[in-house]
Amino acid sequence: MRYYESFDPSDLYTSRYIRSFDQVFFFEELAKGQTKQFAAFGPTIFKQHIPQDADSVRVIVTRKYVERFSVRIDTVFNSH
Amino acid sequence: MLQRYKSLFDDYMMCDHQNQITITIFCKSLYIFLLVKLFFIRDILPERLLNSFLFSFNDVVIYVFIGAVVSVLVVSIFLKINYVTSFVVFIISFSISRVTGVVANGSDLVLNLFLFLSIFLCAIPRFKSVALLQRQLIIKNFFFFFCQIQVSLIYLLSGFDKITSEAWRSGEAIFSIINMDFFFNPLISISLDKTECLLIAWVTIFFELGFAFLIWVKKFRMPLLCIGIVFHVAIAFLLSLPDFGLIMILLYSLFIPYEKWVGRTKRAAFDGN
């Protein structure tokens, strides 16, 4: 986001760098299921709370330490 | 007929000054790209170097190392293209990509590939023996041709990958791209229907597949390069990939006949006098 405000490529590299930490922190910990706060995010909770015919899911993750916080909504392409 | 082609091929391979300006512009533009990239990763690089196993020193050593790397690159830009600086620049680029792997993308792969190939585009220092010099020139001209093939292969494989993907054939890929918030330019709001997504997807596929083959036909070369520049500038602006867009445009210099332009200018100046 900051890159598109300044058009400074160093912001782009910095955001990629920060994102790599986020990805490791979130996805790897999620995959291991070892961290307490992410253990609840296991597949069972998705099965329990999301209807089978749902075409999209909105998940809001609140991090303990917030940096460049923003809310984004993804959409799903309807090919039919 | 075959004899004629063989003769043309031999002439191409043995020619000394063929494509020299193109090679110089191509190699130096890659060095400048690497130097500019170093400038833009200046906030990340010291931290990554400190974390790498090679450097368990202090900040001063890191900044001396970065200073030395920058100096080598600057010197390489001003020196004539030669084996030593080409090899050193490739090692620098490869090492930086390894160290800053988390921020690397396709542009780093392309840069490293062509910096490696550029080692063989040199003809300095020259062999004194005529037989060895001929082999040196053959290698140089062969690798120049090989670099051009590599560019067309990038497009061919990318186009092939897209045409075999259901998401691209249906236009879904375009819809996904414009809805990826962390990827797509938030300053632009585009709403495309299914037909428009389908059209853009197929134009992209046809361009990539067409580029791989038509770039070898002289008549189509310059129009294709112009379309390619627009294509990559659009990608650089719309998606967060300015580095990839720029490196692909730099690769186009392999197809630009600078020698002919320079020759024409010289002839025009001579005729004018």
Interface residues (C-beta under 8 A of the other chain):
Chain A: M1 Y3 Y4 D8 P9 S10 L12 Y13 T14 R16 Y17 R19 S20 R72 I73 D74 T75 F77 S79
Chain B: F39 F40 I41 R42 D43 I44 V102 V103 N105 S170 E172 F175 S176 N179 M180 D181 F182 N185 P186 L187 K194 S240 P242 D243
